[in-house]
Amino acid sequence: MVAGEASGDQLAAPVISALKERRGGPIMFAGIGGPRMEAQGFESHYPMEKLSVRGYAEALLHYREIMAIRRRMTKALLAERPDLFIGVDASDFNLGLERRLKDAGIPAIHYVSPSVWAWRGWRVRKIARSVTRILVMFPFEAPLYEKAGVPVTYVGHPLADMIPLEPAKHEARAALRLPAGKLIVALLPGSRRSELQYMAPSFVLAAHRFRQEVHDVHFVCPMVTRDTRDMFERAVHEHQRNDLPLTLLFGHSHEALAAADLALVASGTATLETALFKTPMVIAYRQSPLTWALMRTMVYLPYVGMPNILAGEKLVPELLQDDANPAALAGALLTLLRDTVAQRRQVERFREFHHLLRQDAARRAAQAVLEVLNK
C-alpha cells in the first residue's frame, strides 16, 4: 500500500482493520503510510511526508526525490511480488507504479478516484491501463468508470461514517472552552505549508475585517501539524492590529467545525468535512501563480469545492486566487451571516449529502479488495 498524505493515512487505516477482521488467514501490509496505518501493523518503508506535496510548482521542487522513491519501490515490489497492491489517493505517484505492477501480473487497486470529472478525459484512459479495480467515494464517479470499462466499486466516504449525523455543538464548545454567547467562526486555511504560505495572511486579515462589523465574535482555527500551527501563529502576530479573539488549536478540527456557526475554509477535503458537520461556509483558495495558471488551462469544472460539485450548483460561495483577498473574504462571510435563508439551504443540502455518502466505506472497500484477492 502507498498513502501519500494524512488524508490517505486516515482512509487506509480502517480498510487495513476491516481486511484483518474479514480474511481467514494472516495478512501483512507494507509500503508507504502514516501513523494510523502503522497503528494497524503496517510497515512503512519511507516517511509519508516525502510524498505530501501539493501544486505543480511545489511538486517540481521535489520531483527528483519523489521519482527516486517510486523507482526503488517499483523495483522492490516487482522482486517481492505481493499478492496485491493498493494505492491510496496520490494518483501522480501511484498510477505509474500501479501500471508497472499490473503489467507484471500483480493486481493493483486504486482507492480514491482522481478528479477525472474535473480534468480532461485522458485521465480515465490512463487509469484504465493502470488498475485492476478502482474504489470511488462519490456516487457520480462510478458511471464514468463503467462507461470506460474500468472495474469500479462505489464505497461511500469514510468521513460520512465517522461524523455523526447531528453534531453536538454545545458539547464541542464546552470541550474547546470557547466563550459562551459568542458567534463562533472556524478558520481552516489549509493543512500544508504551501497552502498556509498563500492563505494564512488573507484569513487573518479577513478575520480582522469581519470583527470590525461583528464585535461579538470568536474565531477558532485548528491546525494539522505543529509546523503549520506555528506558521499561522506567525501570520497572526505579523498582522496584529488589535487583539484577535482566537483559539488556535493543534488538531481537533472536527470539534472546531462542530462548534462553529460559520466557517471560512480552504478548498480541499475540509470543505466536505465542514458540510458533514452542517456548518454554513465560504470556500477560498490561493496558490502559487504558476500552479494557478497551469490549472486554469486544464480544469473545466465550474466549481472547486466538493459541496458545490455534489450539488451541481454554486451552493457555497467560492473565492479563488486574486478574489480570495481579505476584503472579499470578510464580505462573503458577512453576507452569509446576514442571509439566514442561504444558511438554511446549505444545511439542508449538507444533510442530503451525508445520507448519500454514509455507506460503511471501510467494510465495502475491504469486500472489494477480497473479491480481487480471491479471483
Secondary structure, DSSP 8 states (H G I E B T S, - for coil): -EE-SHHHHHHHHHHHHHHHHH-SS----EEEE-HHHHHTT-EEEEEGGGG---SHHHHHHTHHHHHHHHHHHHHHHHHH--S-EEEES-HHHHHHHHHHHHHTT--EEEES---TTTS-THHHHHHHHH-SEEEESSTTHHHHHHHTT--EEE---HHHHHS-SS--HHHHHHHHT--TTSEEEEEE--SSHHHHHHHHHHHHHHHHHHHHH-SSEEEEEEESSHHHHHHHHHHHHHT-SS---EEEEES-HHHHHHH-SEEEEESSHHHHHHHHTT--EEEEE---HHHHHHHHHH---S--SHHHHHHTS--S-EEEGGG--HHHHHHHHHHHHH-HHHHHHHHHHHHHHHHHH-S-HHHHHHHHHHHHHT-
